[in-house]
């Protein structure tokens, strides 16, 4: 059988190799997450595992002391952070600190300057939590993490989008299609699918890879994955709201609309203006916090 040597197939193989080359999460991070999930673990058990990486300790304490978590006094030890914040919140902090180095760099293919992918991802995470609170019955830390991870695929596709940008952008303009559709047409993948692959490779819970894959296309969520419907819808709405408001808006920000079906499922169709108004305040506060604190 001959190997397809067409340019598109060559690019696809290179992209898949690039995904496989993404480093795994550090072993101590994986062990820490297992400790967090173990109901027998104490705060000191988790803190001991975390303390194997001083850089992560510093980032965890910095984020734990940020205004976002609203602790009324300064937290000075990891054990104290674990005890006060709780395991679910700590999971979010550990994962946020672990993926920050991947997302802090510029993504020129998407016209995102240094820090803008991280800023956008944080914005979607914050709004996902806000919408989760609004609709109720949602695991807020799960919504937050799903929002934080939704665009992780851009760290791989960036270099390929950069070189194919003129073709992709022309297709978006002439056909009035979303950027992700053009990505797939030109490269064989879009950043949503690649994001799902990276998250699967990191062995994180399936919900995060499913959200990454379908955050632009919630109506395409397979029937067998409907248990993830609420979080997929929430991150989808949060992401488009950030794009509408220009928060971390890159080259791929055009031609994305909020799914009316997603809004209807939450009875939010008539409350979009209210949501956007509150989102402006939330994102403004996030920007103000990012000016004074390195949120990771």
Buried (B, 14 or more C-beta within 10 A) or exposed (E): EEEEEEEEEEBBEEBBEBBEEBEEBEEBBBEBBEBBEEEEBEBEBBBBBBBBBEEBBEBBBBBBBBEBBEBEEEBEBBBBBBBBBEBBBBBBBBBBBBBBEBBBBBBBBBBBEEBBBBBBBBBBBBBBBBBBEBBEEBBBBBBBBBBBBBBBBBBBBBBBBBEBBEEBBEBBEEEEBBBBBBBBBBBBBBBBBBBBBBBBBBEBEBBBBBBBBBBBBBEEBEEEBEEBBBBBBBBBBBBBBBBBBEBBBBBBBBBBEBBEEBBEBBEBEEBBEEBBEBBEEBBEEBEEBBEEBEBB
